[in-house]
């Protein structure tokens, strides 16, 4: 029986361009964790969580200064391995974003499938 646990932590901070004229760019900070548990040689389960902070910089003539949006994302999934190099996956995820601008807010549920392949380690 093959059983293994894989744990990933990621942190990313970068400047991104915005399409809004009064907020030409923002600092994006993304933190996340992934946990993968192999159940046996062919099946695995995955859990993911992610936190985002988007700090928009305003132009000098705008009085607000900085607008900060926050986002959260959570996902659960399962995978089935075909041999050593191909994995078929099915994931269900929820994501949300909160902003002082109500048009920028959202909540969403997403279901997706994936096929991964690569060399064996």
Secondary structure, DSSP 8 states (H G I E B T S, - for coil): ---EEEEEEEEEEEEEE-S-SS--EEEEEEEEEEEEEE-SSSEEEEEEEEEEEEEEE--TT-SS-EEEEEEEEEEEEEEEEETTTEEEEEEEEEEEEE-SSGGG-EEEEEEEEEEEE----
